[in-house]
Amino acid sequence: MRYIKHLFLLMFCASLLPAFGQPPSGNPLLFHSNDPIPFDKVDAKMIRQAVDELIHLSDNHVQKIISGLGAGSGHGSTLAAYDEMWYDLNDLGMKLGLIAQTYVSDSARNAANDGVQALGDYQNSLILNERLYKAFKLYASGSLASLKPNQQKYVKEQLQIFENNGMKLDSAGRKELQAISDKLTMLGLEFDRNIGASRDSIVYTDADLAGVPDDTKMKWKGPDGKYVLYINTPNATDIFKYADADLTRRQMVIKYNNRAYPENIKVLDSLLYYRQQYALKLGYNSYASYALVDKMAGNAQTVWNFENNLVEKLAPRVTSDLVSLRAIKHQMHPELPDTLYAWDIGYYKKKLLDSKYSLNADEVKEYFEMNQTISGMFEVYHRLFGITIKETSGLPTWYSKVRSFNMFIGDKKIGSFYFDLYPRQNKYTHFACFGINAANLNASKEILPVAALICNFPEAAPGKPTLLDHSDVIILFHEFGHLVHAMVVRSNLSSQPGTLKADFVEAPSQFLENFCWQYASLKIFAKNYKTGAVLPESLFNKMKSTEHVLEALSTTQQIYYGLIDFTFEDKYDSIRGKDLTAVTKNLYRVTQIPFTDGTHMIAAFTHLSGYGANYYGYLWSRVFAQDIFSVFEKNGVMDPATGERYRKEILEVAGSQQEMELLRHFLGRESNSDAFMRSIGL
């Protein structure tokens, strides 16, 4: 659900690499080229050497910047040096982030995590470097007026980063802030590492798994005839959806929502404490107030108004959604209490679709075989945006099942990417696009971007086709939207695309989810894996009729996650010393479902680490995503002219202009929430 570029929030630092040539050691993690990265050769020693060398080179470069470089924006200018040094540090940070979240080798993952922490600590020290700040501010005072608009935007934003992160403090205050920053980096990495290392399983019998399709059960079956399920998202989803036994689903809810517990509760408590201390040190009354300074929302009260307004408007519809599910439960199991629990929602939603809407989700899956869906998705993106994708072979990767591809516009290659689709131990547990290289137009030869989708789709048993739920197809389109954005975005400042506001960054991918609900796009690739028959329009119409079924309930669940995040980050003084799980239980009332006692979902809520005070952004950015899609609805959902204009006016220049300017240009008007409200039934 997110694009992970490992942009350190306090990143304003320096490095001195020869202009995109080979560093002195020849370390491939520091080498800027379009050659494939030898992922299969990367080890702990190489990682440590890369970090040490880059920090050393950065120290030298900082001294040159402080000593004085040229005005303007050309070669030898302070701006060019800043842009290059941010690019270099971010480039290594992205690679280490991928290694830390995907490698099988414990030593490589540990070294990468240590490297991310070392780079984070180093960058924290640079953002607190008064001489570096003064050198950049002096440059701005003399050159800002002569710069291009996107360069002016960049310079102003970088000065704001300095000033919002310690430059208003005296030397002693900056030293204290540095210590807090280092602790935050360490705690964030520890939180993520505990989730990745979480290992738990549950054993079921045939009777426990009544209702689960045989093809699904087969991948879990052990030699003793029992079924061993590792606790991960795909397995949990299958149990929630199919298992007839109330106890089976309840056991999975408890196991799934206790990943990384209890260790991460203590880590989270410390993370929240030091974030609050960081904000107070800078003169803000909460971490959320600090974090919102550079977001579209602007301030914490705007976010509270946004979320509370949605809760109020959706509440009657949530009640209605639950009435529908409760009726199904009572009809099927009059012996059970009518109360709906967390482990009931997915199960009875499927039954609701089967009965009221005559939609068999398992029949729908037959039209979304994984390989066919990927190829078809590429074709949809080709027709919409004019991009062409070709799979490659023989490239070094970090795992045997990783696939690699090149992307083109016309005959010009514009980037490369990888797919790592299925869960395994010690891998990132959610869905995200990880940056690996960013595009750079300022090298002697253009450096093309590289990225990877790191996913956890359910994998079929050996010899069986992997069939995707329609909801999985939506996730795939969403994450690939992030990746396409990373492939096509360009700027005359190589680090500028990473400055896209965090509460807008989801919009370009959320917008593409809409194409999974349009027959004009689905008929291109949704074909029965057995017969090759195109998805019948009659079956699509059944699917379409369910698009907004339980919409209020699912949207409120997203609001609940945002309320957890924002309560922790904006109301810390009111919850300090309290049981954090008790706080989340109190907030859970908005869902109108009883909280499952004995669960601690926040221990594995990854966004609390990397998305602090920003989870609201998923719904905030959806407002813009739906507004963008309204243009396609007007012009034709597969209209290539609109698609090309979107690629050029939004994706390719994102970060170089203010987000509202991008929207105003593409929409031809001010953005509004009308399409979003319609999409959630309001």
Buried (B, 14 or more C-beta within 10 A) or exposed (E): BBBBBBBBBBBBBBBBBEEBEBBEBEBBBBBBBBEBBBBEEBBBEBBBBBBBBBBEBBBEBBEBBBEEBBBBBEEEBBBBBBBBBBBBBBBBBBBBBBBBBBBEBEEBBBBBBBBBBBBBBBBBBBBBBBEBBEBBBEBBEEBBEEBEEBBBBBBEBBBEBBBBBBBEBEEEBBEBBBEBBBBBBBBBBBBBBBBBEBEBEBEBEEEBBEBBEEEBBBBBBEEEEBBEBBBBBBBBBBBBBBBBBBEBBBBBBBBBBBBBBEBBBEBBBBBBBBBBBBBBBBEBBBBBBBBBBBBBBEEBEBBBEBBEEBBEBBBEBBEEBBEBBBBBBEEBBEEEEEEBBBBBBBBBBBBBBBEBEEBBBBEBBBBBBBEBBBEBBBBBBBBBBBBBBEEEEEBEBBBEEBBBBBBBBEEEBBBBBBBBBBBBEBBBBBBBBBBBBBBBEBBEEBBBBBBBBBBBBBBBBEEEBBBBBBEBBBBBBBBBBBBBBBBBBBBBBBBBBBBBBBBBBBBBBBBBBBBBBBBBBBBBBBBBBEEEEBBEEEBBEBBBBBEBBBBBBBBBBBBBBBBBBBBBBBBBEEBEEEEBBEBBBBBBEBBBBEBBEEBBBBBBBBBBBBBBBBBBBBBBBBBBBBBBBBBBEEEEBBBEEBBBBBBBBBBBBBBBBBBBEBBBEBBEEEBEBEBBBEBBBB
